[in-house]
Every structure is written in C-alpha cells, then in structure tokens.
Amino acid sequence: MLKIEVANAIRTAVLRKRMSKSVGKKMIKAFLSLEITYTEIDISDTLDFALKNKLTVYNACYAITAKKMKTKLVTLDKDLLAIKL
C-alpha cells in the first residue's frame, strides 16, 4: 500500500501544480530506490478484523500491520485509534 500512497500523493501534487510532472517522476524514482522492508498481511484475516471492528479494509490493513509488527499505530483517525489491537 505504501507505494500506492506515495504515488497518489505525488499525483495529487502534480495535479494541484505543487510540482511538475518531471519532478514527480524523479520523486517516485527516488522513493523506489529506498530500501524498504514490506510485510505481507493475510487479507482474509484483515477482512474479518475490518468487519468485527466496523473499519474499512483499507484502515484494517494499517491496524493489522501495526499488530503484526508489534508497534504503535500512528494515525489521526479517531475510529482507528479506538480499536484495541
């Protein structure tokens, strides 16, 4: 999801004329060159978690990932923060 989030943020910046398309392409290239460790999640478990906690699957992905990585979930989403991991 991170790659999609970053690409979407760059897209939005280009469309809003905050950066040029060429700068956006350089940024995505730089981002893709970073050494980031990605983690897989079980989408079936994520769906169960989303349904149980009345979350979108999208938000449940963040919660499940934080739980799996045994780390604190950092978000401004009050509903997501209210969920007990």
C-alpha positions as CSV (number, residue, x, y, z in Angstrom):
1,M,0.0,0.0,0.0
2,L,2.9,2.4,0.7
3,K,3.9,2.5,-3.0
4,I,0.3,3.4,-3.9
5,E,0.1,6.0,-1.2
6,V,3.3,7.7,-2.3
7,A,2.4,7.6,-6.0
8,N,-1.1,9.0,-5.2
9,A,0.4,11.9,-3.1
10,I,2.8,12.7,-6.0
11,R,-0.1,12.6,-8.5
12,T,-2.1,15.0,-6.3
13,A,0.8,17.4,-6.0
14,V,1.3,17.4,-9.8
15,L,-2.4,17.9,-10.5
16,R,-2.5,20.8,-8.0
17,K,0.5,22.3,-9.6
18,R,2.6,21.9,-6.5
19,M,5.3,20.2,-8.5
20,S,5.9,19.5,-12.2
21,K,5.4,16.0,-13.7
22,S,9.2,15.7,-14.2
23,V,9.8,16.4,-10.5
24,G,7.1,13.9,-9.6
25,K,8.8,11.2,-11.8
26,K,12.1,12.0,-10.1
27,M,10.5,11.7,-6.7
28,I,8.9,8.3,-7.5
29,K,12.2,7.0,-8.8
30,A,14.0,8.2,-5.6
31,F,11.3,6.6,-3.5
32,L,11.5,3.3,-5.3
33,S,15.3,3.3,-4.7
34,L,14.8,3.3,-0.9
35,E,15.5,0.1,0.9
36,I,12.1,-0.6,2.5
37,T,11.1,-3.8,4.0
38,Y,7.5,-4.6,3.2
39,T,5.3,-7.0,5.1
40,E,2.5,-9.2,3.8
41,I,-0.8,-9.4,5.5
42,D,-3.5,-12.1,5.3
43,I,-6.3,-10.4,3.5
44,S,-8.9,-12.9,4.9
45,D,-7.9,-12.1,8.5
46,T,-7.9,-8.4,7.6
47,L,-11.4,-8.6,6.2
48,D,-12.6,-10.4,9.4
49,F,-10.9,-7.7,11.5
50,A,-12.5,-4.9,9.4
51,L,-16.0,-6.4,9.8
52,K,-15.6,-7.1,13.5
53,N,-14.4,-3.5,14.2
54,K,-16.5,-1.7,11.6
55,L,-13.5,-0.5,9.7
56,T,-12.7,-0.2,6.0
57,V,-10.4,-3.0,4.8
58,Y,-8.0,-0.2,4.0
59,N,-7.8,1.0,7.6
60,A,-7.8,-2.5,8.9
61,C,-4.6,-3.1,6.9
62,Y,-2.9,-0.5,9.0
63,A,-4.1,-1.9,12.2
64,I,-3.2,-5.4,11.3
65,T,0.2,-4.4,10.2
66,A,0.9,-2.5,13.4
67,K,-0.3,-5.5,15.4
68,K,1.9,-7.9,13.3
69,M,4.9,-5.6,13.7
70,K,4.3,-5.1,17.4
71,T,4.5,-1.4,17.0
72,K,2.3,1.6,17.8
73,L,-0.2,2.6,15.2
74,V,0.2,6.3,14.4
75,T,-2.8,7.9,12.9
76,L,-5.1,10.9,13.2
77,D,-8.2,8.7,12.6
78,K,-10.1,8.6,15.9
79,D,-12.1,5.5,15.0
80,L,-8.9,3.6,14.1
81,L,-7.2,4.8,17.4
82,A,-10.2,3.5,19.4
83,I,-9.6,-0.1,18.2
84,K,-7.9,-2.4,20.6
85,L,-5.1,-4.2,18.9
